[in-house]
């Protein structure tokens, strides 16, 4: 019995706990803002088969489209405008919108702001609805959106201490499934309250990027001016009134920002100030039309010059090369790092020339501020000693309870300027949506105020590095938030140079992450190693081409910048266009190299021992070529000597024939190869093969040769006879025997050797087999003596 009693007791205890849990769960289903009578009604109401989504605090979507003023002061009345949308299955009745201030006063840290922004339905921390400041709404059928407007005096919000307050706007109403007042939707935002103003203002450096995709095609027009050809005319729209780039300049003009500029964009717009061509359909560069952005380009550049006057300007390397792609896939390819250095050098000249300001070029900005040790190393190799990173890549220690200064050394003479990730990404969404823009702005204000509240007696220096190509609406939202924060008094805007000089926080993160920590999503967007090999192959071909040009810069400049564009960050958003662009560069260069070539020759017939063979060089370029040598080589040099090499100089758009004096030693056929060489002895272009047919070494020539041989024989006989006679006379005078037999035999033998050797060469008239010569003999030009 004792055991049974004990088991019964435990069973009853478990039953009581289960009932208590069930009761607690039921109470949780009752909205915290419901009136006591409503709770009783909910407790006695029959169970509904509807899903929680149909009656809970996410049944209605609440959007805060504007909050004014965004930074209130004492005596203000806050106006909140927005919309509510019924996403449930039944109409919402007896509805009203109200305001809630989070429980517990201002939020304690930046993490609390992030957590509140990501919270979903109604929570106890949202606080109670403020009475007497509501906006009653008509019935809202399912799927319908209605507007609301609230006016709430600041004094009704209970804002006492400086800090960031959570502000909620909720909709309370009834549905067919739950016919009692309960919260059906809530949206949270943040309200900065800075009445005392005792904290040191945070120094904020806002980067203002003016960067765009590459627009210039790989080819240019063949005219004397080398008129650029554009891939499309989209840039004309962007720099026209109302365009993205036009608005970026106009908005940034009145802000305390540091400009970040891609020099390629400046050079491209500057080229548009003169007549330019636009490729046809599907990028057809053979069927171009005249560009329409000339006047807009002049206006935009003029406005840009005025906007940056007196401001700090950072020039990215020309065409904004993808540092991460170079670090991970390209740095081992010879020439890649050299091209990066050239892009940095060209950047300074371009910005100085076009914007009339001297930029700083010692700054590298990897895409999204993501780094690893190899990216930082490549940035240093390019000449940068400052690298813009981001705190979601170069992470701060978890133990750090405050936001450190952006600047900190990371080794090898490099200073990282670590941009704040939350501030930098605050405006990446669709800012044409009023609700999103308002929330982003209020969150920016909240985060910047909280940085100062973390350590009120220590001034902080933070960097904001937004997306590389912000839209006009994003730029406008950033500008409004930056202006409001500065007017609020808790930040002061400073330039990039000031940020670099801030004392590094000893507790700030300085450990550059390893290769394995680089974001996989960004790694997938990188150019491959083959891309860098193709670029270097084209560069090698270009180097071999320009040595023959009299005006090298007319080719090196457009091709050099085109190859820089081939490594641009812009291909991350246009991956399918990268390979065709590289191919277009190479194909166009091949066409220019081939414009200087030898004309084909047919078979040449020589009717004599010596003749002149003409070889023609054609130059279809628009400039003179020089530094070339034309060489002819014979497949059988013992039969045919085609003559000495000759220097080649041909004016643009002309041909020139060079005449080679050729010597034939025997009848028959011989193949001759004509080829151009540079001054360094490197073959240029394709060779031309032609056949030379020596039909006869003429009778006169043969008679001359035979006569010469006869004279040699006769001279030998005479010398022999004279020596015999002299020997006989000497013997008679001495009275002794003749002694000329040995000497005559020696001379005869010597003469025979000489005669055999001399007579063997001209007599070599055997048939010409020429097994190695390409092609079959054909009739062609005939060349006399």
Secondary structure, DSSP 4 states (H G I P E B T S, - for coil): -HHHHHHHHHHHHHHHHHHHHHHHHHHHHS-TTS-HHHHHHHHHSPP--S-HHHHSTTSEEEEEEEEESSS--TT-EEEEEEEEEE-SSS-BEEEEEEEEE-TTSS--SHHHHHHHHH--S--GGG-PBPTT--EEE--B-TT-EEEEEEEEEGGGGT--SSEEEEEEEEEEEE-SS--S-EEEEEEEEEEEE-SS--SPPEEEEEEEEE-----EEEEE-SSTT--EEES-SHHHHHHSTTSHHHHHHHHHTTS--EEEEEHHHHHHHHHHTS--EE--GGG-TTS-EE-S-HHHHHHHHHHHHHHHTTS-EEEESTT-B-HHHIIIIITTSTTHHHHHHHHHHHHHHHHHHHHSS--B--EE--GGG---HHHHHHHHHTT-SEEEEETTTSPPPTT--SPPPSEEEEETTEEEEEE-HHHHTTT-S-TTSHHHHHHHHHHHHHHHHHHHHHTTTS--EEEE---TT--HHHHHHHHHHHHHHHHHTSEEE--HHHHHTSPPPTTS------GGGS-HHHHTTSPPHHHHHHHHHHHHHHHHHHTTBSSTHHHHHHHHHHHHHTTBGGGGS-HHHHHHHHHHHHHHHHHHHTTEEEPP---EEE-SSEEEEEEEEEE-SSS-EEEEEEEEEETTTTTEE----EEEEE-TTEEEEEEEEEEE-SSEEEEEEEEEEETTS-EEEEEEEEEEEE----HHHHHHHHHHHHHHHHHHHHHHHHHHHHHHHHHHHHT-----HHHHHHHHHHHHHHHHHHHHHHT-------TT-SS-----EEE--
